[in-house]
Amino acid sequence: MHKFYLIIVLIIAIGCSQKQTNENIIKFEKVLGKRQTNALNLLVADFEQNLNKKYPDLPIKQAYRQFLTDLVSKSADDRESFEFQSEKTNLEFNQSGLWDEIYQRDSENGLQTNSLGSYMLALYAIKKSDTVINKYYDVKEQAGIMSNEIVVSGILSLSPDFDNYFHKRIVVVEFSF
């Protein structure tokens, strides 16, 4: 009987967790904006299509991790194989305004994070829901644009779950200039 109650509690906990995740996705997308969300979803789709080509034998969750590891590897000479945006997606990334919501050009410092853009505001709205999002937001707010090595080691040190809607988008945004 004790096992039965334990199973019921687990099912309820999983259901509540799933509801919270869905609420956070809705909140994130509302702050980001409909067209920008669609552009971000296109970026994720292009990224995952590239992962499937680059790592055909790996499940997508492991392919994300391998991509990050390979990206900073000293033996990774073919930088073009890490490019993933189709022309159509790149056009929508810019025309939707998503690029402007994530980045801004500074004449003195070059490319900078748009800390007041809807992407950072959307992350802020849900940052307390997840350790990876919370740490990423805090570091991004303080440091802005970081080298690939710092981004990769920081993300991987947080033990991301690449089945997670937000963890995927954080990685994709970091490598979508």
N, C-alpha and C positions, 0 to 999 in steps of 0.2 A: 504494500500500500504506500509505503514511503517513497518508492521509486516512481509510482504514479503521480504523486504530488510534485516531485522533483521535475518530472517531464512536463507537467502542466505549467509550472513556474517558468521553465525554460522557454516553452512555446509563447507564453505571455511576454516574457522579456524580449524575445526575438521580434515579436509583433510590434511592441512598443518602439524598439530600436529602428525597425523598418519605417514606422510611421514618422519618427523623428527625422530620419534621413530624407524621406520624401518631403517633409515640411521644409527642411533646409535647402533642398534643391529648388523648391518653389520660391523660397525667399531669395536665394542667390540669383535665380533667373529673373525675378521681378526687378531686383536692384540693377542687375546688369543690363537688362533691356531685351526685348524680343529679338530684334534683328541681330544684336550683338551675340545673344545666346545661340542663335542659328549659325552665325559665323564661327563661333567657338566650337560648336558641334561638328561643323565641316572640318575644322582643323584637327579635331580628335579623330574623325573618320579617316582623313588623309594620313595622319600619323600612324594609325593602326593598320591601314592598308600597306604602308611602307614597312612596318614591323613584320607583317605577314610575308612580304617579299624578302626582306632581309634575314628573317629568322623563321623559315617555313616549318621547322621541326619543333618550335617552342610554342607552348600556350601563350596567349597574349600577355598574361600576367608576368610570366618569366621573360618575355620579349622586352617589356618595358625596362626591367632591371638590367637585362643584357645590353640594351641600347645605351643606357646611362653608363654602364661600365665600359663599353667599347668607345663611347664618345670621348672619354678622358684617357683612354689607353694610349700609351706612347706608340703602340704599333698600329693605331688607327690612322693610316695615311690617306685613305680615300674619303675626304670630308664631304664630297658630293653625295655619297651613299647615305649621309645623315640628313640630307635635305628631303623634305616630305611634302611640301605644299604644292598642290597642283596650281596651274595658272588661274583656274576658275576660283579656287579657294582663296588664293592670295588676293585676287581682285575683290572678293567679298569681304575678306579680312580688313581691307582698307576702306572700301566703299561703305561698309556697314558702320564705320566709325569705331570698330572694336580696337584697331591698332591705336587710335588716338586716346581711347579710354585706358589703355595699358601703358603706353609710352608717350613721351614728349621729347621734342628736340630742344636742346639747350645750346645756344651758340657758343657758350664758353666750355661746357662739359660734354657736348655731344648728346648721345641718346641717354635719356633718364626715365625712371619709372614715374608714371603719372599717379602720384600718391592721392590725388583728389578725383581720379577717374572712377567710373562705375565699377571697374574690375576690382580695384582695391576696396571700394565701398561695399561691394557684394561679398568679398571675403571677410571684411570686418563684421558684416551682419551675421555671419555664421561661424566665426572663428572659434568661439568657445565650445562648439559642438565636437571638435576633433583636435587631438594633439598636433597632428601634422599641419593642419590648416592654421592653427593658432601659432605655432612656432614659425611656420613659413611667413605668415603675415607680419609678425613682429620683426623678423630678420629683413624681409623685403622693404618694410617701411623705413627701417634704419639704414640699410645698405644700398637699396635700389638695385641697379644692374650689377650683377656679380659675374665672375669668371665661371666657365663651365665646370671647372674642377671644384670650386667652392659650392656651386649649386648641387652638383651630383653628390659630393660627399655629405652635404647637409641634408639633402632629401633622403638618401639611403640610410643615414644615421638615425632617421626618425622611423624606420621600418614601415614604409608606406605599404598600403594594400592597393595593388593596381587593378583590383575589381571595383575600387571606390571611385565614384563619379568625380569627386573633387581632387583626389590625388592624381588621377589621369590628367585633368585639366591644368593642374599646377605644372606638371612636367611639360605638357604641350605648349603652354604659354611661355615657359622659360626658354624654349628653343624655337620660338616663332617671331623672328625679327622681321 
